[in-house]
Amino acid sequence: MDEPIREGMHSAILENRERLVLSGVTAVDSFDDRTVILYTQLGELVIVGRGLHMQQISIESGEVTVEGEVQALRYSDRDRNAPAGLLGRLFR
């Protein structure tokens, strides 16, 4: 049974730079084979790599698994839990 997301909780476990297991994910903004942009309980997270694909997505439980060659994890200084609309993304 999935546990509810606790406010402000987020973890990232990277195994051999090939499998990234995340918790505390609130939304997935976009993804392709080089970049995954998502939002966690603690802000925006950008995953950069090659051959990236979403293996598991469960926004209800806040868990996401990304597989591929992970080259970088970049957190923003912004404290946002949901993606901005189109205008918000244009003026970032």
GULUMLUM-474452 format. One record per residue (C-alpha): x, z, y. Coordinates in nm, 4 decimals, always signed. Each point is the difference from the previous one (the first is absolute). Layout:
@c1 X, c3 Z, c2 Y
...
This chain:
@c1 +0.0000, c3 +0.0000, c2 +0.0000
@c1 +0.1328, c3 -0.0917, c2 +0.3459
@c1 +0.0763, c3 +0.2859, c2 +0.2343
@c1 -0.1214, c3 -0.0311, c2 +0.3591
@c1 +0.2545, c3 -0.0915, c2 +0.2674
@c1 +0.1262, c3 +0.3096, c2 +0.1769
@c1 +0.0406, c3 -0.0284, c2 +0.3768
@c1 +0.3574, c3 -0.0782, c2 +0.1010
@c1 +0.1318, c3 -0.0465, c2 -0.3562
@c1 +0.2134, c3 -0.3035, c2 -0.0860
@c1 +0.2701, c3 -0.0700, c2 -0.2569
@c1 +0.2151, c3 -0.2992, c2 -0.0900
@c1 +0.1876, c3 -0.0255, c2 -0.3302
@c1 +0.2372, c3 -0.2946, c2 -0.0328
@c1 +0.1262, c3 -0.0732, c2 -0.3517
@c1 +0.3120, c3 -0.2213, c2 -0.0281
@c1 -0.1007, c3 -0.1843, c2 +0.3207
@c1 -0.2530, c3 -0.1881, c2 -0.2163
@c1 -0.3108, c3 +0.2202, c2 -0.0129
@c1 -0.1420, c3 +0.1946, c2 +0.2926
@c1 -0.2794, c3 +0.2498, c2 -0.0641
@c1 -0.1785, c3 +0.1238, c2 +0.3126
@c1 -0.2634, c3 +0.2661, c2 +0.0568
@c1 -0.1934, c3 +0.0860, c2 +0.3145
@c1 -0.0739, c3 -0.3650, c2 +0.0810
@c1 -0.3045, c3 -0.0455, c2 +0.2235
@c1 -0.0035, c3 -0.3812, c2 +0.0472
@c1 +0.1892, c3 -0.3158, c2 -0.0929
@c1 +0.0354, c3 -0.2276, c2 +0.3026
@c1 +0.1769, c3 -0.3016, c2 -0.1511
@c1 +0.2364, c3 -0.1031, c2 -0.2755
@c1 +0.1942, c3 -0.2967, c2 -0.1289
@c1 +0.3068, c3 -0.0395, c2 -0.2209
@c1 +0.2380, c3 +0.1199, c2 +0.2778
@c1 -0.1938, c3 +0.2606, c2 +0.2021
@c1 -0.2664, c3 +0.2616, c2 -0.0661
@c1 -0.1575, c3 +0.1787, c2 +0.2976
@c1 -0.2123, c3 +0.3033, c2 -0.0716
@c1 -0.1122, c3 +0.3238, c2 +0.1585
@c1 +0.0580, c3 +0.3450, c2 -0.1411
@c1 -0.1232, c3 +0.3462, c2 +0.0919
@c1 +0.3174, c3 +0.0243, c2 +0.2133
@c1 -0.0027, c3 -0.3416, c2 +0.1703
@c1 +0.0875, c3 -0.3652, c2 -0.0531
@c1 +0.2408, c3 -0.1031, c2 -0.2790
@c1 +0.1610, c3 -0.3448, c2 -0.0285
@c1 +0.1617, c3 -0.0909, c2 -0.3332
@c1 +0.2478, c3 -0.2890, c2 +0.0093
@c1 +0.1422, c3 -0.1767, c2 -0.3048
@c1 -0.0149, c3 -0.3033, c2 -0.2276
@c1 -0.2535, c3 -0.0857, c2 -0.2674
@c1 -0.2255, c3 +0.2899, c2 +0.1035
@c1 -0.3418, c3 +0.0294, c2 -0.1586
@c1 -0.2654, c3 +0.2680, c2 -0.0076
@c1 -0.0216, c3 +0.1330, c2 -0.3530
@c1 -0.2632, c3 +0.2678, c2 +0.0703
@c1 -0.2208, c3 +0.0633, c2 +0.3023
@c1 -0.2391, c3 +0.2934, c2 +0.0142
@c1 -0.0914, c3 +0.0836, c2 +0.3563
@c1 -0.2600, c3 +0.2480, c2 -0.1293
@c1 +0.2766, c3 +0.2173, c2 -0.1496
@c1 +0.2611, c3 -0.1158, c2 +0.2531
@c1 +0.2382, c3 -0.1383, c2 -0.2629
@c1 +0.1838, c3 -0.3328, c2 +0.0207
@c1 +0.2736, c3 -0.1414, c2 -0.2243
@c1 +0.2240, c3 -0.2818, c2 +0.1235
@c1 +0.2386, c3 -0.1842, c2 -0.2319
@c1 +0.2821, c3 -0.2397, c2 +0.0858
@c1 +0.3386, c3 +0.0341, c2 +0.1727
@c1 -0.0487, c3 +0.2671, c2 +0.2683
@c1 +0.2539, c3 -0.0403, c2 +0.2809
@c1 -0.1375, c3 +0.2306, c2 +0.2710
@c1 -0.2708, c3 +0.2539, c2 +0.0794
@c1 -0.0779, c3 +0.0263, c2 +0.3707
@c1 -0.2309, c3 +0.2626, c2 +0.1477
@c1 -0.1357, c3 -0.0411, c2 +0.3520
@c1 +0.0089, c3 +0.2685, c2 +0.2648
@c1 -0.3690, c3 -0.0600, c2 +0.0557
@c1 -0.2387, c3 +0.2524, c2 -0.1512
@c1 -0.2654, c3 -0.2430, c2 -0.1256
@c1 -0.2090, c3 +0.0184, c2 -0.3135
@c1 -0.1804, c3 -0.3353, c2 +0.0242
@c1 +0.0961, c3 -0.3488, c2 +0.1061
@c1 -0.0794, c3 -0.1172, c2 +0.3508
@c1 -0.2267, c3 -0.2940, c2 +0.0546
@c1 +0.1365, c3 -0.3462, c2 +0.0689
@c1 +0.0597, c3 +0.0744, c2 +0.3694
@c1 +0.1774, c3 +0.3254, c2 -0.0824
@c1 +0.2381, c3 -0.1840, c2 -0.2342
@c1 +0.0705, c3 -0.2705, c2 +0.2593
@c1 +0.1021, c3 +0.2534, c2 +0.2636
@c1 +0.2150, c3 +0.2316, c2 -0.2139
